[in-house]
Amino acid sequence: MSAQPKVSVQNVAKIYAGTVVLERLDLDIAAGSLCTIVGASGCGKSTFLRMLLSQETPSRGRILIDGEPLPTEPTPDRGIVFQRYSVFPHLTVEENLILSAEFDAAPFSGKLRGAARTKAREEIAETLDRIGLSPARDRYPAQLSGGMQQRLAIAQALLKKPKILLLDEPFGALDPGIRADMQELLLELWRELSMTIFMVTHDIHEAFKLGTRVLVFDKIRHDPDAPDRWGATITYDLPLGRPGAQTIPDAKALFALKNTTRGDAPNA
Amino acid sequence: MRLINRKPSRITAFALGAAPFVAVIVAYAVASHYRRLDNPADKLLPSLPDMASAFGRMAFTPDRRSGDLLLWMDTLDSLERLAAGMGISILLALSLGILIGFIPHVRASMAPFVATFSLIPPITVLPILFIIFGLGELSKVMLIVVGTAPVMIRSVAQAVMELPRELIIKAETLGASVWQMMMRVVLPQILPKLITAIRLGLVPAWIFLISAEAIASTSGLGYRIFLVRRYLAMDVILPYVIWITLLAFILDRLLLLASRKAFPWHHMQGESL
């Protein structure tokens, strides 16, 4: 095999207590992709992300990373940023950032003191500057704006240098202006660190603006008598190449397309 | 303007807060006045100056028999028992509460037991404690532990389970072990909740302290009020009740203050009481 996919999803389904959430997921993601995932609420995009994180296990099928089965629990090789609760509220900005170094260096106390702590603080000084939080280094997350909190969350996730970064609607709660800045920051980091990124968003414009590949999740089969019988799957898998190459009209065209295919489905 | 939108000013709020206290004191003074018009030696509703002098006697005049300043001795003895009992309860609440809340296997094994244990009316085990630990300090301390620990364990465990799962997962992706997560993520975040649990636990703790002292003791605030009850000494009992209430109030406020000082991040998220 010349180019092994970074992530390989093979015939994966997720069923909760008889409700089929996701089914027939089959895809290979190349290393260095920025894969955006869109779809209606409740169509299982976050569930898919949680399976990639090992927070949940597929009911059927399997997921491979570099040809190896996914670990059974969350591990440092996959970073995560949630929409909320991504940073530790009881730690200041700086303490949030040195935490992973502390976990590495102090197996028992999980806390660095004295010279080791000073060194850890120096190591994250550049990161602090980069995300513009140097002046806020001693503040608690509750004292930060939503954008600052998410910048901190992304920086914190990247400190472990994960091969894969998972983002669950990371900018969903932010104002449009701040959101655009955050998107720029994310693209810069992605280019620099050459990670594979999966990003769930409910904003189709964002999906097309950022993604090198856009996955659209939707239910294609409906049974009006048994709404739980069929789950969502990937209805569109659109390789885009470089992020930013796509313009918004494509998104509109896509939605128009969706509406026609869904026309025959009851209660769609 | 609707009533729910009208907020009292600081002065109004203070006056409104003080009003019920003043009302009770005035009502008492009036009732006491009329009772003593009928019978100047009335013991049930002693006058405010009588109570003040009785309280002064307990606090500042050495006891004729033992030479002790009774109020301070009683207070010290009671607070020692309270501190010992609550100290043990706090240690149990932290260790068991975190394990039950954080580790599913421990939860499966311990949660039903703690839940059942917490339903035993603590006073019913007092005879058992007296038989096992004797009539000394230990049985009184253990009564406070039995009365407060199960509820405190459950509220700490609940606080641990209510931590956003996202934070635990984030810690896992940062490479934390279970022990490290307990020390750096779980413990510091539930400490403010522990203080709340202590403040709530102190209410039953005082009840069990006074009960145990009333039943078998030779010192302490509870012992004293049940002792002087035999002489209908309301002039001692009433000031003692007020003193106990004041101690409980001060402890509660100190804990709240400590929480605000030690966990500023917790109180930033808008919280009261």
Contacts between the chains, C-beta under 8 A, distances in Angstrom:
chain1	res1	chain2	res2	distance
A	53	B	169	7.0
A	53	B	173	7.7
A	55	B	169	5.9
A	73	B	172	6.6
A	74	B	169	5.2
A	74	B	172	4.1
A	74	B	173	5.1
A	75	B	172	7.2
A	75	B	173	7.0
A	75	B	175	7.9
A	76	B	173	5.8
A	76	B	174	6.6
A	76	B	175	4.4
A	78	B	173	6.4
A	79	B	173	5.7
A	80	B	169	6.4
A	80	B	170	6.3
A	80	B	173	5.3
A	82	B	166	4.6
A	82	B	170	7.6
A	84	B	164	7.7
A	84	B	166	7.1
A	85	B	164	3.8
A	85	B	166	3.9
A	85	B	167	5.6
A	85	B	170	8.0
A	86	B	166	6.3
A	86	B	170	6.1
A	87	B	170	7.8
A	88	B	167	6.3
A	88	B	170	7.7
A	88	B	171	8.0
A	88	B	185	6.6
A	88	B	189	7.8
A	89	B	189	7.2
A	89	B	265	5.6
A	89	B	266	7.9
A	89	B	269	7.4
A	90	B	188	4.8
A	90	B	189	5.2
A	90	B	263	7.3
A	90	B	265	5.2
A	90	B	266	7.4
A	99	B	171	8.0
A	99	B	174	6.2
A	99	B	184	6.9
A	100	B	174	4.0
A	100	B	175	6.1
A	102	B	184	7.3
A	103	B	171	7.9
A	103	B	174	5.8
A	103	B	175	5.0
A	103	B	176	4.7
A	103	B	177	7.6
A	103	B	180	5.4
A	103	B	184	7.6
A	104	B	175	6.3
A	106	B	180	8.0
A	107	B	177	6.8
A	107	B	179	8.0
A	107	B	180	7.2
A	108	B	179	7.2
A	109	B	183	6.5
A	110	B	176	7.0
A	110	B	179	7.7
A	110	B	180	3.8
A	110	B	183	5.0
A	110	B	184	4.3
A	111	B	183	7.6
A	111	B	184	6.8
A	140	B	264	7.0
A	140	B	265	4.1
A	140	B	268	6.4
A	141	B	265	7.6
A	142	B	265	6.0
A	142	B	268	4.0
A	142	B	269	5.4
A	143	B	268	6.6
A	156	B	170	7.6
A	156	B	174	7.3
A	157	B	170	7.7
A	157	B	173	6.9
A	159	B	174	7.8
A	160	B	173	6.9
A	160	B	174	6.0
A	160	B	175	6.4
A	162	B	173	7.3
